[in-house]
Amino acid sequence: MKKLMIIGSNTIHVYNYIDLVKEYFDDILLITNEKREGTDVKTIELDFHLKLSSRIKTVGRINKLIKEYSPSVIHVHQANSYAYYTLIAARKSSVPKILTAWGSDILISPKKSWLLKKMVQFNLRHADAFTSDATFLAVEMRKLVSEKKIEILIANFGIEFLDLKLPKENIIYSNRLHKKLYRIDKVILGFKKFLENSKDKTWKLIIAATGEETDALKLLVEQLGLNAHVQFAGWVNKEKNAEYYSKAKLFVSIPESDATAISLLEAMAYGCVPVLSDLPANREWIEDGKNGIIVNLLEENFFERAIKLEIEELASYNRKIIEEKGTKEANRKKFIKLYDKLLQKK
């Protein structure tokens, strides 16, 4: 009987991953910070805050759960406190331990403080196998533990593609979180510049998702006089998300830091022209001026550059890339191969 113990925060990405691999396992137990309503995943909630009480209670509880549940594999998502508490709890266990890095846990956290860097290094030294969704992220992981040779599987969680064939409209779509990291304010300012210099005033910017910056972003739109051209869509379900991708000519994502974003893969699959910040993970998918736009200067009129590309030719090229590297099936095979390898060793 193959049993998976998966540890990660209450985010849609964790549940998407469970859906990706659930057919491989006979049973799955999720350990997270908060149970998500509407899911039937067997779940246990624990406190993963970095504080002494959590360090004691959470580690003890995970240790007990490993003994009681007897998993075939332990898979932790993010090299943060979730991995730290789990790997301390499992250090005497022979169960294979996989660590999947998400991006900010490797690229940002170690730079915040010496202690956070030590925690991430501990996680990288004590897991048995590793995965990353971008080659450059794997390079950064190896740099943090240069004394240890670690093999890292490059795989993402894949996208679910709905076969929509809606006519493209003059829509720019953004669906990243409303946090400072994602620079949605720069998207709005870029749209303002684009609209002012465009003869076609029918363009609309649709901003999905929400976050701590939502109110400030709405105020910015009002101050810029863009209410007639900008729509805040809030949280959207997968069908509505797919509809926006299918209608949009451009997709924009210009965060300060990122690994491979599933939203980018979705945008490529639906034929949008990606407009992206100049990050190593983005350059693994997009060549500036060929199958998307890489933004080096936020002050430039990057949307104007994007609409000059041949959309149909670009869309065909990007769909082939997604079929080879971005589908759920392609990536499911990679993760299952890793599980098979670890279980054979065990």
N, C-alpha and C positions, 0 to 999 in steps of 0.2 A: 504493500500500500504506500503510494507516494504522497507525502504530506508537506505542504509549504507553509512555513511561518514567515509572513511578510511584515516588515516594520516600516512605517512611514507616516507622514503627516496627513491630516484629513484634507487632501486635495484631489481634484478630479484626475490628476495624472496617475496617482496611486491606483485608483479604481479602474482607470483605463488599462493599466498594466495588468491588474488582476484578470480583467476580461481577456487580455491578450493570451495569457498562459493557463487559464483555469482548466481547459480541457486536458492538459497534460497531467494534472494532479487529481488524486482521489479526494483530497480534502485540503482546505485552505483556512488558515487562521490569520486575521489581520490584527496587529497591535498598533494602535494609533492614539492620537491625543483626544479625538472626539469622533463619535460615530456619526456617519452621514445618514440622514433620513432617506428612506426609500430604497435602501440597498439591502440585499439578503446575505451579504458577506458576514461570516461569523467574526465578531469583533470584540476586542477587549480594549478598554480605554485606560491609558496611563499618563502620568505627568512627565513630559520630556523637557521641562524648563531646566536651565543650567543653574541649579541651586543644590545645596547640600542635602536637603530633605528628599529631593527627587533622586539624587545620586544614590541614596541609600535605599529608598522604597522601590523605585522603578527597577533598579538593577536586581534587587532581591526578587521582585515579582517576575521579571523576565526569566531569571535563573530557574525559578520554580515552574514556570510555564514550559520551558524547554524540557524539563524532566517529565512533566505531566503529559504534554502533547506529543513528545517524541517526534519532532519533525524530521523529514528526510533532508530538507534544505532550509537554511535561514537566509532570507534575502532582505537586505536593508536598503532603503532609498534615501539618499543624501548622506554625505560624510559630515554630519553635524552631531547634535546630541543624541539623535535617534540611533546612529551608528555607535557612538561612544558608549552609551549605556548598554546597548545590545552586545557589543563585543567584549565589554568587561564581564557581563553576565555569562557569556558563552565561551570564555577563554579556556575552560577546562573541558568543553564539549568537543566531541569528534565530528559533530554535524558540520558539513560544508557551509561556509559563510560567504555570501556574495554581497558586495557593496556596489551600488549604482550611484555614480556622481551625477548631479543635475546641472551644475554650472556655478552658481553663486557660492555654493559650499566650498568649492575649490578656488574660484577666481577672486572672491571678495572676502570671505570670512578670515582666511589666514592673514590678510593684510590689516585687519581691524585691530588685532592684539596678539601679543606673544602667546597668551594662553590658548586662544582660539586656534592659532597655528599648530601648537603642540597637540591639541585635541584632534585636528584633522590628520596630522602625521601619525598619531596613535591609530586612528581608524585605518589608514592606508597600510600600516605595518601589521595589522592583526586580522584583516579579512583574508580569505583564501582565494577569492576571484573577484574581478572588477569589470564593470562595464561603464561606458561613456557614450554619449550620443554624438561626439565630435572628436576628430583626431587631435585637434589642438588642445582640447581639454585633457585628453589622455597624456599629452606631453607635459602639461602643467602638473598632473598627478604624479608623474614620474620624477619631476624636479623636486617635489616636496619630500620624496623618500629616495633620493639618488643612490643611497647605499643598498637599496633593495631592488632587485629586478622583478618587476610585476608585469604580468600579461593582462592586457585590457581589451575586452571585446568592444568593438565599435558598433553600436546598435541603438536605434531609437524605438519608440513605442508604436510607430506606424500610424497611419491615418485611416479613418473610415470614410470612404468616398461615396457620396450619394450621387447617382447618375442624373444630375440636373443639367438641362440644356436651355438655359434662359438667355435671352439676348443681352449683350453687354450694354451698360448704361454709363453715363458720365458720373461714376461713383468712385470715390476713394474710400477704402475700408480699413479701419483700425480696430483691433479687438484685444490689444494688450491691456494689462491691469493699469489702473489709474494710480500709479506710484511714481515718485520722482525718478526712479531708475529707468522707467520706460519713456520719459520725456514726451508725453502726449501734448504738453504745452508747445513744444517745438514743432510737432505735427500741425497744430492749429496755426501757428505763426507761418509755417511753410505754406499751408493752404491759403492763408490770407495773401501772401506774396504772389502765389500762383494765380489766384482768382483776379487780383488787381491787374496782372499783366496778360490775362487771357481775354481774347475777343469773345469766347464762348462763356457766358455767365450761367450756364445750366448745371455746372459741376456741383456735386454735393459731397460732403465729408460725413461719413457715418462712423460714429465712435461707439463701439460696443464695450461691454464690461463696466466695472465700477471700481471704486477704491477710495483711499483717503484723500485723493486730489480731485475727486469728482466735482465738488462744489466750486472749487477754485477754477477748474477748467470751464465750467458753465459760465462763470462770471467773466472769464477771459473772452469767451465767444461773444458774450453780450457787449463787452467793452469794445470789441473789434467790429461790431456791427455785422456779425456773421450768422445771426439766428436763422435767417432764411435759407442758409446754405449748409448748416451743420446740424446733424441729428444725433442726439444721445440715445442709443438703443438699449442701454442697460445690459443685464445678463440675458443672453439669448440661448435657446436650446439648439441642439445640433442641426435641426432642420432649418431654422431661421439663419443660423450661422452659415450653413451651406448655401442658402438662398442669397445672402449678401456677397459671399465669395463669387457665386456664379454670375451675379449682376455686375459686380465691380470690375472696372478696368484696371485699377491700381490697388495694391495692398501695401500698407506702410507699417514699418516696425523699426524704430530707431533708438533702442535702449542703449544705455551706457555700457552694459555688459550683458552677455547672453551666451548660452550654448546653442545647440540646434533647437529652434522653436518649432513645435508641432504646427503652430499657426502658419509658419512659413511654408511648410510642406503642404498644408491644406491649400494655401493660396496658389502654390505652383500647380497643384492638381486641378484646380478650378480655372486655370488660365488667366490669373491676374498677373500684372507686371509687378514683381516685388521691388519695393523701394526700402532699402535697408541701411542700417548704420554699418560703418566699416569695422567689422569684427571678424576674427579668424573663422569662427563657426559659419558665418554667413558666406564667406569666400569659399568655403568647402562646397557650397551649393550654387552660388551665383557668381558669374563673371560680369563685371561692370560693363554695361553697354551691349551685352550679348543676350543674356536671359534675365536681365534685371538691372537695377541701378544701385550702386554703392555710394552712400552719401559721405563725403569727406568733410564738407563744410555745411553746417546747418543753416548758414546764412544764404546759401545758393538757392536758386529756384529748381529744386530737385524734381518736383512734380512735372515741370515743363520738360525736363530731359526725358522723363519716363514716358510721356505720351508720344514722343517722337519714335519710339521703338515699334517694330512691326509686331503687333499683338498676336495675330494668328500663328505666325511662324514661331514666336517665343513660346506661346502656349503649347504647341506641339512638342517642342524641344523639352520643355520642363516636365510635361506629362511622362515622357520616356524616362527621365531621371527618377521620377517618383515611382514608376512601375518597377524599376530596378532596385531602388534603395529605400523607398519611403512607405511602402504598403505594410499593413499589419502582417500579412502572410510572410513577406520577405523577412521581416524582423522577428516574427514568432519562431521561425526556423532557427534563427541565430541563437535565441535564448534557450530553446529546447535542446539544441546541440550542446550548449554550455551545461545545462542541467544533466544531460546524459553523461557527459564527460566527468563531472563531479561525482555523480552517483556510482559510476563504474569504479572510480578510484576508491570510494567509500567501501 
